[in-house]
Amino acid sequence: MTLNELEDWFQNTQLPEAPILLNPSTKIDNVQHFLDSHFYALKLNPNSKINEPLLDRLLAFKLLIESNL
């Protein structure tokens, strides 16, 4: 899945209400800010190793939504 496809998926999906515990160390208090900040950094430098955790969190969030939280 490309970054654009992932962004489209989030735009066309009903997002859950915050707060959301993505994992024991990541709590999402503002879903839209979470998505905006992650996609912004990934678009600026998509191939950077330092941005890999951003993509990992987005994919984990997608999986969580697909599994109905």
C-alpha positions as CSV (number, residue, x, y, z in Angstrom):
1,M,0.0,0.0,0.0
2,T,1.4,3.4,-1.0
3,L,1.4,6.4,1.2
4,N,-1.3,8.0,-1.0
5,E,-3.4,4.9,-0.8
6,L,-3.1,4.8,3.0
7,E,-4.0,8.5,3.3
8,D,-7.1,7.9,1.0
9,W,-8.1,5.0,3.2
10,F,-8.1,7.1,6.3
11,Q,-10.0,9.9,4.5
12,N,-12.7,7.5,3.4
13,T,-13.0,5.6,6.7
14,Q,-15.1,6.5,9.8
15,L,-12.5,7.3,12.4
16,P,-13.0,6.3,16.0
17,E,-13.3,8.9,18.8
18,A,-10.3,9.6,21.0
19,P,-8.7,8.7,23.2
20,I,-7.3,5.5,21.6
21,L,-4.6,3.3,23.1
22,L,-2.6,2.3,20.0
23,N,-0.2,0.3,22.1
24,P,1.0,0.4,25.7
25,S,3.2,3.5,25.0
26,T,1.1,5.3,22.4
27,K,-2.2,7.1,23.3
28,I,-4.0,9.1,20.6
29,D,-5.8,12.0,22.1
30,N,-6.6,13.8,18.8
31,V,-7.1,11.5,15.8
32,Q,-6.9,14.1,13.1
33,H,-3.8,15.7,14.6
34,F,-2.2,12.2,14.8
35,L,-2.9,11.6,11.1
36,D,-1.9,15.1,9.9
37,S,1.4,15.1,11.8
38,H,2.3,11.6,10.6
39,F,1.4,12.1,7.0
40,Y,3.1,15.5,6.9
41,A,6.5,14.2,8.0
42,L,6.2,11.1,5.7
43,K,5.4,13.3,2.7
44,L,8.4,15.6,3.4
45,N,10.8,12.7,3.5
46,P,9.2,9.3,2.7
47,N,12.4,7.3,2.4
48,S,14.0,8.4,5.7
49,K,14.7,5.6,8.2
50,I,13.8,8.0,11.0
51,N,10.2,8.2,9.6
52,E,9.7,4.4,9.6
53,P,8.0,4.5,13.1
54,L,5.5,7.0,11.7
55,L,4.5,4.6,9.0
56,D,4.4,1.7,11.5
57,R,2.0,3.6,13.7
58,L,-0.3,4.5,10.8
59,L,-0.4,0.9,9.7
60,A,-1.1,-0.3,13.3
61,F,-3.9,2.3,13.6
62,K,-5.4,1.1,10.3
63,L,-5.3,-2.5,11.6
64,L,-6.9,-1.5,14.9
65,I,-9.7,0.3,13.0
66,E,-10.2,-2.7,10.7
67,S,-10.5,-5.0,13.7
68,N,-13.2,-2.7,15.2
69,L,-10.9,-1.5,18.0
